Amino acid sequence: MNFLARAISDIQAALLPVAAALLLEEMTYGGLVRLLLAPRTDTGKQKGPKHTTNCMNGGEKCSH
């Protein structure tokens, strides 16, 4: 029984730094990769219909 408790303790001691390193890596590089590969928003380009003063209703702006 003492052997089993000692083995579990050794496994925990070996896995703790690995788990901490993986957590740190995911928080840094994983977040950076998501930021770099995120789709860009086109704020300067308008993709919808352009609003002009001469629209359908005799000079009024469109409702969309």
C-alpha distance (Angstrom), angle and dihedral (degrees) to the residues before:
residue distance angle dihedral
M1 . . .
N2 3.78 . .
F3 3.81 89.0 .
L4 3.82 91.3 55.2
A5 3.81 92.9 49.0
R6 3.80 90.2 48.8
A7 3.83 91.8 49.4
I8 3.80 92.6 50.0
S9 3.81 90.4 48.4
D10 3.81 91.2 51.5
I11 3.80 92.1 48.5
Q12 3.79 90.9 50.2
A13 3.80 91.0 49.2
A14 3.82 90.3 52.0
L15 3.80 95.9 45.2
L16 3.80 98.1 46.9
P17 3.84 96.2 71.5
V18 3.79 90.6 43.7
A19 3.80 91.8 52.0
A20 3.81 91.6 45.9
A21 3.82 91.7 49.6
L22 3.81 91.8 49.1
L23 3.79 91.0 49.2
L24 3.80 92.0 49.8
E25 3.81 91.3 47.0
E26 3.78 92.4 50.5
M27 3.79 92.6 48.6
T28 3.82 93.0 50.4
Y29 3.79 110.8 29.4
G30 3.79 96.0 25.4
G31 3.78 91.5 53.9
L32 3.79 92.2 44.7
V33 3.79 92.4 50.6
R34 3.80 91.0 50.0
L35 3.80 90.3 50.3
L36 3.79 93.4 48.0
L37 3.80 95.7 45.0
A38 3.81 96.7 41.6
P39 3.81 114.4 118.3
R40 3.77 112.8 -96.5
T41 3.77 119.9 -120.0
D42 3.79 115.5 -130.5
T43 3.78 102.3 -141.4
G44 3.79 95.8 163.4
K45 3.78 97.5 49.9
Q46 3.78 120.5 72.8
K47 3.80 112.8 -146.6
G48 3.81 98.6 -178.0
P49 3.78 129.6 72.8
K50 3.77 115.3 -58.9
H51 3.79 116.3 -113.9
T52 3.76 112.2 -127.4
T53 3.75 131.1 172.3
N54 3.81 93.0 -121.5
C55 3.77 99.6 62.2
M56 3.80 131.0 137.3
N57 3.78 100.6 -63.8
G58 3.78 101.3 62.0
G59 3.77 101.8 -84.4
E60 3.81 100.6 -25.8
K61 3.76 120.8 121.1
C62 3.78 118.6 -99.7
S63 3.80 117.1 -96.8
H64 3.80 94.1 -128.6
